[in-house]
């Protein structure tokens, strides 16, 4: 259920959060709908400044995160959860609103990420000839 507070949408906490280390995913339930997000997806879409930067255009593309594991998670008050990853990343605080957005937009966001990775690979493999 979504609530409006001071003009902002504030999603209630998921009714289920299950970290499945063997399958490397997190199962969430929002509004009686189940969602599964991979550890890699959560890592590359971390809301931290390290990943998102401090403004538009300052995002840092996260590469080679397919093997990352969530080692721990801690609740952040009543509004968020913080995932601790085995690559040392521990600064992303995932609000319920942000997790809901990730869950409901997963396919589009994942394709956007894959497109950025492909563009990065193409830029890295481009041969630059300097006379």
Backbone as CSV, one residue per row, in Angstrom:
resi,resn,N_x,N_y,N_z,CA_x,CA_y,CA_z,C_x,C_y,C_z
1,UNK,0.844,-1.173,0.000,0.000,0.000,0.000,0.887,1.233,0.000
2,UNK,0.482,2.217,-0.775,1.224,3.458,-0.867,0.502,4.537,-0.084
3,UNK,1.255,5.296,0.659,0.710,6.409,1.422,1.307,7.703,0.886
4,UNK,0.562,8.791,0.996,1.090,10.087,0.599,1.384,10.879,1.863
5,UNK,2.605,11.368,1.933,3.020,12.156,3.098,3.711,13.413,2.577
6,UNK,3.146,14.555,2.859,3.710,15.834,2.425,3.987,15.853,0.921
7,UNK,3.063,15.262,0.133,3.209,15.271,-1.316,4.142,14.213,-1.861
8,UNK,4.747,13.423,-1.008,5.662,12.376,-1.456,5.003,11.014,-1.284
9,UNK,5.314,10.107,-2.168,4.826,8.739,-2.015,5.755,7.999,-1.079
10,UNK,5.166,7.284,-0.150,5.962,6.503,0.792,5.365,5.114,0.848
11,UNK,6.063,4.174,0.255,5.562,2.810,0.232,5.771,2.166,1.593
12,UNK,4.818,1.356,2.005,4.959,0.629,3.260,6.031,-0.445,3.080
13,UNK,6.584,-0.940,4.170,7.609,-1.982,4.062,7.061,-3.224,3.353
14,UNK,7.928,-3.950,2.688,7.465,-5.208,2.095,7.021,-6.156,3.202
15,UNK,6.026,-6.972,2.896,5.558,-7.928,3.902,6.490,-9.132,3.994
16,UNK,7.390,-9.260,3.036,8.367,-10.356,3.054,9.683,-9.856,2.480
17,UNK,10.761,-10.183,3.178,12.122,-9.978,2.678,12.878,-11.255,2.998
18,UNK,13.278,-11.970,1.961,14.011,-13.217,2.175,15.285,-13.177,1.332
19,UNK,16.426,-13.247,2.005,17.715,-13.283,1.317,18.067,-14.743,1.066
20,UNK,18.129,-15.097,-0.201,18.389,-16.475,-0.613,19.821,-16.547,-1.156
21,UNK,20.754,-16.904,-0.284,22.167,-16.920,-0.682,22.472,-17.977,-1.726
22,UNK,21.804,-19.123,-1.675,22.108,-20.181,-2.648,21.700,-19.786,-4.068
23,UNK,20.608,-19.046,-4.198,20.166,-18.588,-5.521,20.638,-17.164,-5.825
24,UNK,21.315,-16.540,-4.871,21.847,-15.187,-5.013,20.767,-14.184,-5.410
25,UNK,19.673,-14.188,-4.611,18.624,-13.214,-4.854,17.909,-12.859,-3.561
26,UNK,17.134,-11.804,-3.644,16.297,-11.360,-2.539,14.851,-11.435,-3.005
27,UNK,14.040,-12.111,-2.214,12.613,-12.197,-2.511,11.893,-11.154,-1.668
28,UNK,11.058,-10.374,-2.328,10.291,-9.325,-1.665,8.822,-9.516,-1.975
29,UNK,7.964,-9.107,-1.051,6.542,-9.093,-1.333,6.002,-7.715,-0.987
30,UNK,5.482,-7.037,-2.019,4.817,-5.751,-1.873,3.377,-5.921,-2.333
31,UNK,2.437,-5.493,-1.525,1.019,-5.506,-1.909,0.579,-6.886,-2.420
32,UNK,1.033,-7.934,-1.742,0.697,-9.329,-2.084,1.215,-9.771,-3.442
33,UNK,2.206,-9.079,-3.975,2.861,-9.479,-5.214,4.316,-9.778,-4.885
34,UNK,4.777,-10.934,-5.329,6.145,-11.375,-5.049,7.091,-10.909,-6.153
35,UNK,8.272,-10.458,-5.748,9.312,-10.002,-6.669,10.622,-10.665,-6.271
36,UNK,11.458,-10.945,-7.251,12.779,-11.515,-7.000,13.817,-10.628,-7.662
37,UNK,14.762,-10.160,-6.871,15.840,-9.312,-7.373,17.172,-9.987,-7.101
38,UNK,17.990,-10.102,-8.127,19.295,-10.747,-7.954,20.222,-9.842,-7.147
39,UNK,21.185,-10.470,-6.489,22.191,-9.712,-5.746,22.911,-8.750,-6.694
40,UNK,23.240,-9.237,-7.897,23.940,-8.390,-8.865,23.106,-7.156,-9.202
41,UNK,21.820,-7.361,-9.465,20.928,-6.247,-9.787,20.905,-5.222,-8.647
42,UNK,20.754,-5.697,-7.425,20.738,-4.796,-6.268,22.068,-4.060,-6.123
43,UNK,23.154,-4.752,-6.411,24.484,-4.125,-6.278,24.701,-3.044,-7.330
44,UNK,24.350,-3.326,-8.584,24.602,-2.335,-9.637,23.629,-1.165,-9.562
45,UNK,22.496,-1.362,-8.902,21.537,-0.276,-8.703,21.527,0.210,-7.256
46,UNK,22.638,0.074,-6.569,22.743,0.586,-5.207,22.444,2.086,-5.199
47,UNK,21.681,2.546,-4.206,21.377,3.973,-4.129,22.506,4.817,-3.542
48,UNK,23.665,4.238,-3.334,24.771,4.965,-2.705,25.364,6.009,-3.646
49,UNK,26.005,7.005,-3.063,26.702,8.028,-3.854,27.850,7.398,-4.637
50,UNK,28.423,6.340,-4.124,29.510,5.641,-4.820,29.047,5.135,-6.189
51,UNK,27.785,4.752,-6.290,27.229,4.223,-7.541,26.481,5.312,-8.305
52,UNK,25.639,6.047,-7.618,24.782,7.032,-8.284,25.446,8.388,-8.478
53,UNK,26.539,8.630,-7.770,27.165,9.937,-7.838,26.382,10.936,-7.009
54,UNK,26.718,12.188,-7.188,26.049,13.241,-6.417,25.119,14.074,-7.292
55,UNK,24.834,13.590,-8.477,23.928,14.297,-9.372,23.869,13.615,-10.722
56,UNK,22.954,14.079,-11.556,22.760,13.489,-12.881,24.060,13.538,-13.667
57,UNK,24.379,12.422,-14.304,25.586,12.336,-15.113,26.819,11.920,-14.339
58,UNK,26.707,11.729,-13.030,27.852,11.335,-12.215,27.807,9.867,-11.811
59,UNK,26.891,9.116,-12.416,26.753,7.699,-12.093,28.044,6.954,-12.468
60,UNK,28.350,5.920,-11.710,29.530,5.102,-11.975,29.053,3.707,-12.351
61,UNK,29.341,3.298,-13.583,28.918,1.990,-14.066,29.613,0.899,-13.253
62,UNK,28.819,0.015,-12.686,29.340,-1.082,-11.871,29.520,-2.307,-12.768
63,UNK,30.734,-2.802,-12.851,31.044,-3.932,-13.726,31.476,-5.142,-12.916
64,UNK,31.284,-6.312,-13.504,31.759,-7.578,-12.929,31.213,-7.834,-11.527
65,UNK,29.918,-7.663,-11.358,29.280,-7.877,-10.053,28.432,-9.147,-10.032
66,UNK,28.576,-10.001,-11.049,27.767,-11.213,-11.142,27.977,-12.196,-10.007
67,UNK,29.137,-12.184,-9.402,29.434,-13.146,-8.333,29.227,-12.560,-6.936
68,UNK,28.777,-11.308,-6.861,28.646,-10.652,-5.563,27.585,-11.354,-4.709
69,UNK,27.833,-11.360,-3.405,26.932,-11.995,-2.432,26.537,-10.951,-1.389
70,UNK,25.289,-10.995,-0.969,24.869,-10.183,0.179,25.208,-10.995,1.422
71,UNK,26.048,-10.440,2.259,26.482,-11.149,3.463,25.647,-10.809,4.682
72,UNK,24.991,-9.632,4.637,24.193,-9.208,5.774,23.226,-8.121,5.323
73,UNK,22.219,-7.889,6.132,21.272,-6.802,5.879,20.815,-6.267,7.216
74,UNK,20.663,-4.959,7.291,20.195,-4.344,8.525,19.058,-3.376,8.213
75,UNK,18.050,-3.400,9.058,16.944,-2.467,8.916,17.439,-1.069,9.275
76,UNK,16.942,-0.091,8.550,17.272,1.305,8.806,15.981,1.994,9.243
77,UNK,15.728,1.947,10.517,14.471,2.493,11.030,13.293,1.753,10.424
78,UNK,12.228,2.488,10.123,11.034,1.901,9.508,10.935,2.209,8.029
79,UNK,12.006,2.743,7.445,11.894,3.252,6.087,12.784,2.560,5.065
80,UNK,13.730,1.713,5.495,14.704,1.197,4.535,15.442,-0.031,5.070
81,UNK,16.250,-0.603,4.169,17.144,-1.703,4.516,18.502,-1.422,3.883
82,UNK,19.523,-1.839,4.563,20.895,-1.670,4.060,21.466,-3.053,3.824
83,UNK,21.896,-3.310,2.595,22.520,-4.589,2.254,24.035,-4.445,2.330
84,UNK,24.681,-5.453,2.880,26.140,-5.510,2.961,26.596,-6.569,1.955
85,UNK,27.456,-6.161,1.028,27.917,-7.053,-0.036,29.337,-7.528,0.239
86,UNK,29.668,-8.702,-0.277,30.991,-9.273,0.002,32.130,-8.584,-0.741
87,UNK,31.820,-7.642,-1.638,32.890,-6.891,-2.300,33.250,-5.638,-1.502
88,UNK,32.692,-5.529,-0.285,33.001,-4.402,0.585,32.001,-3.261,0.496
89,UNK,31.079,-3.323,-0.447,30.095,-2.247,-0.590,29.058,-2.360,0.525
90,UNK,28.917,-1.267,1.280,27.983,-1.299,2.416,27.330,0.054,2.670
91,UNK,27.333,0.914,1.654,26.841,2.277,1.893,25.491,2.578,1.245
92,UNK,24.861,1.600,0.623,23.568,1.845,0.006,22.420,1.572,0.960
93,UNK,21.568,2.568,1.158,20.376,2.415,1.986,19.179,2.413,1.038
94,UNK,18.517,1.269,0.957,17.417,1.047,0.017,16.098,1.355,0.710
95,UNK,15.517,2.515,0.417,14.215,2.858,0.988,13.165,1.915,0.412
96,UNK,12.033,1.815,1.088,10.956,0.958,0.568,10.497,1.468,-0.792
97,UNK,10.437,2.788,-0.958,10.051,3.355,-2.252,11.020,2.918,-3.341
98,UNK,12.329,2.999,-3.034,13.331,2.641,-4.038,13.284,1.151,-4.343
99,UNK,13.151,0.312,-3.326,13.036,-1.133,-3.569,11.800,-1.463,-4.405
100,UNK,10.701,-0.786,-4.120,9.477,-1.008,-4.894,9.694,-0.605,-6.342
101,UNK,10.364,0.512,-6.556,10.682,0.946,-7.918,11.567,-0.084,-8.622
102,UNK,12.602,-0.552,-7.938,13.477,-1.574,-8.534,12.685,-2.826,-8.886
103,UNK,11.819,-3.251,-7.968,11.049,-4.477,-8.181,10.089,-4.351,-9.360
104,UNK,9.386,-3.243,-9.433,8.357,-3.100,-10.462,8.922,-2.685,-11.818
105,UNK,10.148,-2.161,-11.834,10.775,-1.721,-13.088,11.990,-2.581,-13.450
106,UNK,12.097,-3.749,-12.838,13.299,-4.581,-12.967,13.692,-4.855,-14.414
107,UNK,12.761,-5.287,-15.234,13.107,-5.664,-16.611,13.683,-4.486,-17.392
108,UNK,13.050,-3.343,-17.296,13.531,-2.149,-18.001,14.881,-1.704,-17.457
109,UNK,15.011,-1.660,-16.135,16.271,-1.243,-15.526,17.408,-2.192,-15.877
110,UNK,17.130,-3.494,-15.860,18.177,-4.467,-16.184,18.619,-4.318,-17.635
111,UNK,17.670,-4.109,-18.544,18.040,-3.920,-19.951,18.856,-2.646,-20.122
112,UNK,18.484,-1.586,-19.415,19.272,-0.345,-19.458,20.700,-0.594,-18.997
113,UNK,20.847,-1.364,-17.927,22.180,-1.688,-17.415,22.974,-2.489,-18.448
114,UNK,22.354,-3.519,-19.025,23.049,-4.336,-20.026,23.463,-3.504,-21.235
115,UNK,22.629,-2.563,-21.642,22.973,-1.671,-22.757,24.183,-0.814,-22.410
116,UNK,24.243,-0.314,-21.185,25.389,0.499,-20.759,26.668,-0.331,-20.709
117,UNK,26.560,-1.569,-20.242,27.731,-2.456,-20.205,28.224,-2.720,-21.622
118,UNK,27.316,-2.977,-22.540,27.692,-3.240,-23.935,28.359,-2.007,-24.552
119,UNK,27.815,-0.828,-24.283,28.407,0.399,-24.787,29.815,0.583,-24.217
120,UNK,29.974,0.278,-22.949,31.291,0.381,-22.309,32.282,-0.573,-22.978
121,UNK,31.857,-1.808,-23.228,32.726,-2.793,-23.886,33.127,-2.308,-25.269
122,UNK,32.165,-1.753,-26.009,32.464,-1.261,-27.355,33.456,-0.107,-27.313
123,UNK,33.323,0.774,-26.342,34.257,1.880,-26.213,35.646,1.396,-25.839
124,UNK,35.716,0.364,-25.002,37.007,-0.172,-24.572,37.724,-0.909,-25.701
125,UNK,36.935,-1.536,-26.579,37.553,-2.329,-27.647,37.803,-1.530,-28.911
126,UNK,37.343,-0.296,-28.954,37.557,0.537,-30.134,39.052,0.803,-30.286
127,UNK,39.539,0.548,-31.478,40.954,0.779,-31.759,41.127,2.249,-32.110
128,UNK,42.020,2.897,-31.392,42.281,4.301,-31.649,43.635,4.414,-32.348
129,UNK,43.590,4.940,-33.537,44.811,5.103,-34.309,45.298,6.531,-34.167
130,UNK,46.506,6.680,-33.707,47.109,8.010,-33.557,48.300,8.084,-34.491
131,UNK,48.263,9.011,-35.450,49.384,9.109,-36.408,50.654,9.619,-35.749
